[in-house]
Amino acid sequence: MKIQSLLITLCITTLTACAVDNNDDAQVISDKETQLRTDEAIREINGRRTEEEYAIISTPMPSEQKLKDERGKPDSYVAQNSPVAIQEYDVATAIEQVAGDRVMVAKQSPASMGMVLNSIRQANEPLYRENYQHQESHSVMRVTDNPVSTFSIDVDTGAYSNMRRWLNQGQLPPEDAVRVEEFINYFNYDYPYPKNSNVPFQVSTEIAPTPWNTNTRLLRIGIQGYKVPREQLPASNLVFLLDVSGSMNSPDKLPLLQQALTMLVGQLDARDRISMVVYAGASGVVLPPTPGNCKADILTALQQLQAGGSTNGAAGIQLAYQLAQQNFIENGVNRVILATDGDFNVGLASTEELIDLIQRKRKAGIALTTLGFGTGNYNDHLLEQLADEGNGNYAYIDRLQEAKKVLAEELSATLMTIAKDVKIQIEFNPALVSEYRLIGYENRALNEEDFANDKVDAGEIGAGHRVTALYEISLTGSAGQRLPPRRYQPDTTEGSHGDAAFSNELAHLRIRYKLPDESVSKLIQAPVMDSGINARGGDSFNFAAAVAAFGQKLRGGTYLEDFSYTDIAELARQSRGNDPQGYRSEFMQLVSLAETLDPTANVAQNVTVE
């Protein structure tokens, strides 16, 4: 009876409100007593639901909904896939819309009646709304058709640590989350360093049999940038741009962000200037430019941050760049460090406008580094894209140890650029090489004509960074050729194609780069000789191959033949080498973990051949 009375009261209230003006879709009820009765009715209806009902209601794309606290506390933000949030939001929305302190009573309609039903997740819908760019893996290329391969280098490592987060939470990562080149470049390799800083990096190559296909060869191109000790880094003008929106209210987001930047602050000195901008529904400066040795002031501002609000990231970026420009240091490091889950939902009209702003500031000498945090609504694609356009690097911080790696151990590489717009181009000799396949770098591919065009943007190398690229190649006439022969195939037998002077060259390698303050590129080039093919690769070669195989495995393993997780782990174990931080040992554990989570691997183990 009590429920019926309350429902009758609610209906009378609705009819009374609608009588004020029949042409309006909703009417304002200013009577506070009526509002309280409405709230009580909603709670009474909600009380009918059982815990079992709450358990089955979810949404495929958890979003942040602003719920007003009845006790007058600050606004709180609850994920919509929370039973509490769905319970109150789905029922209440069909009856009322919160607008300040007033209640808007809406007309009953099929749409409002079906709101709860529509929020039930269908079986084929994902449980998360993380955003990754889709890229098809490189296919096998015939040298006679496409002898030249051109791409931009990439020093990002975010895909690897993001993969680790997926595996540690008991799931295989989505294929689009796996960028093999970022897996490979996560690790240090024993590459020679340049003899002096006149040339910012040293290039080396190595060729050996492919571990997963003995009929092909693996060509490794290694680039090692020169190191700059921390005490020799130029003065830094750093602007921390920190997301404190409601979506960051999670232990793996804002609290981890605060711990991570605390490590970075510990590396700074009196020459450096630190500013701090935060953004949520609005943006603001919480720390004006402060000397790096005033650590108490910096850490106090950092630790006082709290999450709450929508995510107006575009406004924050504009303010951060403005602050960086005002405190620009000539011949110094000028960089905005964006730390967020990437869940931008208000601000500039489009991603294109945001990228246009970042490109303009890049040309003015201000770089952008992006640090990703969190899970569930993570926007990997946006953060990688912004860092690329901002001449910076992108990392994903899944734990405090990763923060130490990026912001302490590799600080020089993170902050100081030693070469920009670095492009790699390799031309294969069809007399000796019939097919090739570039492993990774799918979203870094360039046209052949882009290589010599200095207006085409490419990747940057930081101090001490190393870059590795792997090509799987099939020698002419070998059993490793994957493509069928052609009826009118040109004669590519040895000695019949090209100048005899190049008969011992497998390929010709070219690298273009610009020094940080220059606009005209420099060229490095050298042949790759067939005499350099080894019977077995060294430890760095084989470990890079193991990492590449793992990345390909997580993307479906189209070209891995029967190379298993066990084979990958064994190859890594044999070539682990020096591992002071334990990253290589951890890699082997991740391979084993992926094997237990991969149903196809488990099926393969149970199949016996008679």
Secondary structure, DSSP 4 states (H G I P E B T S, - for coil): -HHHHHHHHHHHHHHHHHHH-TTSSEEEE--HHHHHHHHHHHHHHHTT--HHHHHH---SS--EEEE--TTSPPPEEEETTSHHHHHHHHHHHTTEEEETTEEEEEPP-HHHHTHHHHTSPPTTS-S---B----PPPPPEETTT--EEEEE-----HHHHHHHHHHHTT-PPPGGG--HHHHHTTS---PPPPSSTTSSEEEEEEEEEETTEEEEEEEEEEEEEPP--GGGSPPEEEEEEEE-SGGG-STTTHHHHHHHHHHHHTT--TT-EEEEEEESSSEEEEEEEEETT-HHHHHHHHHT----S---HHHHHHHHHHHHHHT--TTSEEEEEEEE-----SSSS-HHHHHHHHHHHHHTT-EEEEEE--SSS-BHHHHHHHHHHTT--EEE--SHHHHHIIIIITHHHHH-EEEEEEEEEEEE-TTTEEEEEEES-GGGB--GGGTT-TTS--EEEETT-EEEEEEEEEETTSTT--SPP-TT----STTSSS-GGGTTEEEEEEEEEE-TT-SS-EEEEEEEEGGGB-SS--HHHHHHHHHHHHHHHHTT-TT-TT--HHHHHHHHHHT----TTSHHHHHHHHHHHHHHH-HHHHHHHH----
